[in-house]
Amino acid sequence: MNKRIWLSLAHMGGREQDFIKEAFDTNWVVPLGPNVDAFEQSLVEYLHEDRYVVALSAGTAALHLGLILLDVKPGDEVICQSFTFAASANPISYLEAKPVFVDSEKDTWNMDPVLLEEAIKDRLRKTGKLPKAIIPVHLYGMPAKMDEIMDIAGRYGIPVLEDAAEALGSELNGRKCGTFGELAALSFNGNKMITTSGGGALVCRTEEEARQTKFYATQARDAAPHYQHTHIGYNYRMSNICAGIGRGQMFVLDEHVARRRAIHTLYTELLKDVPGITVLQNPDGRFDSNFWLTCILVDPSVAGKTREDIRLKLDAENIETRPLWKPMHLQPVFVDAPFYGNGTSEHLFDIGLCLPSGPTLTDEDIRRVVDTIRQDM
């Protein structure tokens, strides 16, 4: 049996253990500490914008607290991209608010600005209120059309909470994803661009937003000598140990981005003459995806095989792949949520596949994946 080729494994650069050891040596093995502060600052510097970053236990926690900061209450509606992972939408339900799902456009596979405005107008007609927030997602690292989305959001006065969980290092017009919205969520899960084993961060525009985020993330304890709480809080802060991993990962972030982009370029070259296979590309020069995962579309009428045929063939050869995200409006848990769509995300889900893209993969590994795809085609 050939060695297993995984979809996206974490890669340690070597400095991580230095910061973990420092935490043990100084007995900072509890939540918060010097590693947390330094990790947050390194992320601020990386984003190249006037922002504040709060390290948290997960990207989902970041989205949850972001919605709290945007004053989302039970019964409020929040517009969310349908074509995404469930963590983009679940925090809406945590707050007993109501998700309103918007379909994707074909260039980036992300939130369609035309349908976004249609949804806003229709919700205003039907409910008499504007949605409380908008959550676009930079899917698979591809930047959403944030210029158009932010213009629409601005005209209606609706704040934007970016889900940049998959897009650390991606840029639109030279500007890092995670710096467009009022707030943005990052993820450091084990398969992301960098990892803290598990973890995330909320990117804030103001110091006050960062202060409120830290307050809610540490059980919302009031300023008193005893434990007093006038708000519901959460245990969402990142530990000093995990942040030590993150500090080490920052030294290899640029390397990880470059390697994933190189892997995407190699896939594009090797698959260019394979009938029925299309690789997702940057739509034009404004977009610079980190290509967290290289994704393909399989046209069965041309390829002679379905997406599922190829996935099963790769699995039989010990190669991990994954279908594209199943849209949220098709998920049983969100069956009653309003949806504004044109069939784009459903079609992408039917024919799309994520290919192995981790930074530890060699060119030989990528060729083995492509050779397996090309068999009998």
C-alpha positions in Angstrom: 0.0 0.0 0.0 1.3 3.4 -0.9 1.8 5.9 1.9 -1.2 8.0 2.8 -1.5 11.4 1.2 -3.6 13.5 3.6 -5.7 16.5 2.6 -4.1 19.1 4.8 -1.8 18.2 7.6 -0.2 20.7 10.1 3.5 21.4 9.7 5.7 22.5 12.6 8.5 24.9 11.7 10.8 24.1 14.7 10.4 27.3 16.8 7.1 26.1 18.4 8.8 24.0 21.1 11.0 27.0 22.1 7.9 29.0 23.1 6.1 26.0 24.7 9.2 25.3 26.8 9.3 29.0 27.8 5.8 28.7 29.0 6.6 25.6 31.1 9.8 27.1 32.4 8.0 30.2 33.6 5.0 28.3 34.8 2.7 30.1 32.4 0.6 27.0 31.6 -2.8 28.6 32.2 -5.0 30.6 29.8 -3.4 34.0 28.9 0.2 34.9 29.3 3.2 36.3 27.4 2.8 33.9 24.4 -0.8 35.1 24.0 0.2 38.7 24.0 3.1 38.1 21.5 1.0 35.9 19.2 -1.7 38.6 19.0 0.8 41.3 18.2 2.5 39.2 15.5 -0.9 38.7 13.8 -1.6 42.5 14.0 1.8 43.1 12.3 1.1 40.5 9.7 -2.3 42.0 8.7 -0.6 45.4 7.9 -3.7 47.3 9.1 -4.6 49.3 12.1 -6.3 46.5 13.9 -6.5 44.7 17.3 -6.4 40.9 17.5 -7.8 38.8 20.4 -6.7 35.1 20.5 -9.5 32.7 21.3 -10.1 29.0 21.6 -11.6 28.6 18.1 -12.7 30.4 15.0 -16.2 29.5 16.0 -15.8 31.3 19.3 -14.6 34.4 17.3 -17.7 34.4 15.2 -19.9 34.0 18.2 -18.3 36.9 20.1 -18.3 38.9 16.9 -22.0 38.6 16.7 -22.4 39.6 20.3 -20.3 42.7 19.7 -22.6 43.5 16.8 -25.5 43.3 19.3 -27.3 40.4 17.6 -30.2 39.3 19.8 -32.8 36.5 19.7 -35.1 36.9 16.7 -32.7 39.1 14.8 -31.8 38.0 11.2 -28.2 37.6 10.1 -27.2 37.1 6.5 -24.7 34.3 6.0 -23.1 32.7 2.9 -24.7 29.4 2.3 -21.7 27.7 0.7 -19.5 27.2 3.7 -18.8 25.1 6.7 -21.4 24.9 9.5 -19.3 26.9 11.9 -20.0 30.0 9.8 -23.7 29.7 10.6 -24.0 27.9 13.9 -23.1 30.9 16.1 -26.2 32.7 14.7 -28.3 29.9 16.3 -26.3 30.1 19.5 -27.8 33.6 20.0 -31.3 32.4 19.0 -31.0 34.6 16.0 -32.2 33.5 12.5 -29.8 32.8 9.6 -30.7 34.0 6.1 -28.6 32.2 3.5 -27.3 33.8 0.3 -25.9 31.8 -2.6 -22.6 32.1 -4.3 -21.4 33.7 -7.6 -19.4 31.6 -10.1 -16.1 33.6 -10.1 -15.0 33.1 -6.5 -17.7 30.6 -5.2 -18.4 33.2 -2.4 -21.4 35.4 -1.5 -23.1 36.8 -4.6 -23.4 40.6 -4.1 -26.4 40.8 -6.4 -28.3 38.2 -4.3 -27.0 39.8 -1.1 -28.8 43.1 -2.0 -31.9 41.1 -3.1 -32.0 39.4 0.3 -31.6 42.6 2.2 -34.5 44.3 0.3 -36.7 41.3 0.6 -36.1 40.8 4.4 -36.9 44.5 4.9 -40.1 44.1 3.0 -41.1 40.9 4.8 -40.0 41.8 8.4 -39.9 45.6 8.5 -36.3 45.3 9.7 -32.8 45.1 8.2 -30.7 42.1 9.0 -28.4 42.8 11.9 -25.1 41.6 10.3 -23.6 40.0 7.2 -21.2 37.1 7.2 -19.3 36.6 4.0 -16.7 33.7 3.8 -13.4 33.6 1.9 -14.0 30.0 0.8 -10.9 27.7 0.4 -8.8 30.9 0.8 -10.3 32.6 -2.2 -11.2 36.2 -1.3 -14.9 37.1 -1.6 -15.9 40.2 -3.7 -15.5 42.4 -0.6 -15.5 45.7 -2.5 -19.0 45.1 -3.7 -20.2 43.4 -0.5 -18.9 46.3 1.7 -20.5 48.9 -0.7 -23.9 47.2 -0.3 -23.4 46.8 3.5 -22.5 50.4 3.8 -25.5 51.7 1.9 -27.8 49.8 4.2 -25.8 50.4 7.4 -25.3 46.7 8.1 -22.0 45.7 9.7 -19.9 42.9 8.2 -18.3 40.1 10.1 -15.8 38.4 7.8 -15.2 34.7 8.1 -11.6 34.5 7.1 -11.0 31.2 8.8 -9.5 29.7 5.6 -7.9 32.9 4.2 -5.0 33.9 6.4 -2.5 35.2 3.9 -5.0 35.8 1.1 -5.3 39.3 -0.4 -7.7 41.4 -2.4 -6.2 44.4 -4.1 -3.1 43.9 -1.9 -5.1 44.0 1.3 -5.2 41.1 3.6 -8.4 39.1 4.1 -9.7 39.7 7.6 -9.3 43.5 7.4 -12.4 44.5 5.4 -15.2 44.0 7.8 -16.0 45.7 11.1 -14.8 42.4 12.6 -13.2 39.2 11.2 -12.7 35.7 12.4 -9.5 33.7 11.9 -9.0 29.9 12.6 -5.9 28.0 13.7 -7.4 24.5 13.5 -5.1 21.7 12.8 -5.7 21.8 9.0 -5.5 25.6 8.5 -2.7 27.8 7.2 -1.1 27.8 10.6 -2.2 25.9 13.7 -2.3 26.3 17.4 -3.6 22.7 17.6 -7.0 24.3 18.0 -7.8 28.0 18.2 -8.9 31.2 16.5 -8.9 34.9 16.8 -11.2 37.9 16.4 -9.9 40.8 14.4 -11.3 44.1 15.8 -11.2 47.7 14.4 -11.1 49.4 17.8 -9.4 49.0 21.1 -12.8 49.0 22.8 -14.0 46.1 20.6 -10.9 44.2 21.6 -11.5 45.0 25.3 -15.2 43.8 25.1 -14.1 40.6 23.3 -11.6 39.8 26.1 -14.3 40.6 28.7 -16.8 38.2 27.2 -14.1 35.6 26.5 -13.1 35.4 30.1 -16.5 34.8 31.7 -17.6 38.4 31.7 -16.3 39.1 35.2 -17.1 42.6 36.5 -14.4 44.8 38.0 -14.9 43.8 41.6 -12.8 42.1 44.3 -15.3 39.2 44.3 -16.8 37.2 41.4 -19.7 39.3 40.0 -21.3 39.0 36.6 -23.8 41.3 35.0 -23.4 39.7 31.5 -23.3 36.1 30.4 -19.6 35.2 29.6 -17.7 32.4 27.9 -14.5 30.5 28.5 -13.1 31.4 25.1 -9.6 32.6 25.6 -6.6 30.9 24.1 -4.1 29.2 26.4 -0.5 30.3 26.8 0.6 26.9 25.6 -1.4 27.0 22.4 -0.3 30.5 21.7 3.3 29.3 22.0 2.6 27.0 19.1 1.1 30.0 17.2 4.1 32.1 17.8 6.3 29.4 16.3 4.0 29.0 13.4 4.2 32.7 12.5 7.8 32.1 11.4 6.7 29.7 8.7 3.4 31.3 7.7 4.8 33.0 4.5 6.5 29.7 3.6 3.2 27.8 4.1 1.3 30.3 1.8 4.0 30.1 -0.8 4.0 26.3 -0.8 0.3 26.0 -1.1 0.3 28.4 -4.0 3.1 26.4 -5.7 1.0 23.2 -5.2 -1.9 24.9 -6.8 0.2 26.0 -9.8 1.5 22.4 -10.2 -2.0 21.0 -10.1 -3.1 23.6 -12.7 -0.3 22.6 -15.0 -0.7 18.9 -14.6 -4.5 19.0 -15.1 -4.7 21.5 -17.9 -5.3 19.0 -20.6 -7.5 16.6 -18.7 -11.0 16.6 -20.2 -13.8 17.7 -17.9 -11.5 18.9 -15.1 -11.4 22.6 -14.1 -9.2 24.0 -11.3 -10.5 27.0 -9.3 -8.4 30.1 -10.2 -8.0 33.7 -9.1 -10.7 35.5 -11.2 -8.4 38.4 -12.1 -5.4 40.4 -10.8 -7.2 41.8 -7.8 -7.5 38.4 -6.2 -4.5 36.5 -4.6 -5.8 33.4 -2.9 -3.6 31.5 -0.4 -5.1 28.4 -2.1 -5.5 26.8 1.3 -7.1 23.9 -0.6 -6.8 23.4 -4.4 -10.3 22.6 -5.6 -11.5 21.1 -8.9 -14.8 20.8 -10.7 -15.6 17.5 -12.6 -17.9 17.7 -15.6 -19.1 14.1 -15.9 -20.4 14.6 -19.4 -16.9 15.4 -20.6 -14.7 13.6 -18.1 -16.7 10.3 -18.3 -16.5 10.1 -14.5 -18.3 11.8 -11.7 -16.7 13.7 -8.8 -17.6 10.7 -6.6 -16.0 8.2 -9.0 -12.7 10.2 -8.7 -13.0 10.6 -5.0 -13.5 6.8 -4.5 -10.6 6.0 -6.9 -8.3 8.3 -5.0 -9.4 6.8 -1.7 -8.7 3.3 -2.9 -5.1 4.6 -3.7 -4.8 5.9 -0.1 -5.3 9.5 -1.1 -7.6 11.7 1.0 -9.9 14.1 -0.7 -13.2 15.8 0.2 -16.3 17.0 -1.6 -16.9 20.7 -1.5 -18.9 22.0 1.5 -22.6 21.0 1.4 -24.5 24.4 1.3 -26.1 25.4 4.6 -29.5 25.8 3.0 -29.5 22.1 2.2 -28.6 21.1 5.8 -31.4 19.5 7.8 -30.7 21.7 10.8 -31.3 24.9 8.7 -34.3 23.6 6.6 -36.6 26.4 7.6 -34.1 29.3 7.0 -34.8 31.7 4.2 -32.5 31.3 1.1 -31.8 33.5 -1.8 -30.1 31.5 -4.5 -29.6 30.7 -8.2 -28.4 27.1 -7.9 -24.7 27.9 -8.0 -23.6 26.4 -4.7 -25.8 23.3 -5.2 -24.1 22.7 -8.6 -20.6 23.2 -7.1 -21.3 20.8 -4.3 -22.5 18.2 -6.8 -19.3 18.3 -9.0 -16.5 19.7 -6.8 -13.6 18.1 -5.0 -10.9 19.3 -2.7 -7.4 17.9 -3.4 -4.5 17.3 -1.0 -2.8 20.7 -0.5 -0.8 20.6 2.7 2.6 22.3 2.8 4.5 19.1 3.6 3.4 17.5 0.3 6.1 17.0 -2.3 5.8 17.6 -6.0 6.0 13.8 -6.3 2.9 13.5 -4.1 1.0 15.9 -6.3 2.0 14.0 -9.4 0.7 10.8 -7.8 -2.6 12.4 -7.1 -2.9 13.7 -10.7 -1.8 10.4 -12.2 -4.5 8.6 -10.3 -7.1 11.2 -11.5 -5.9 10.7 -15.1 -6.2 6.9 -15.0 -8.8 5.6 -17.5 -9.6 9.2 -18.7 
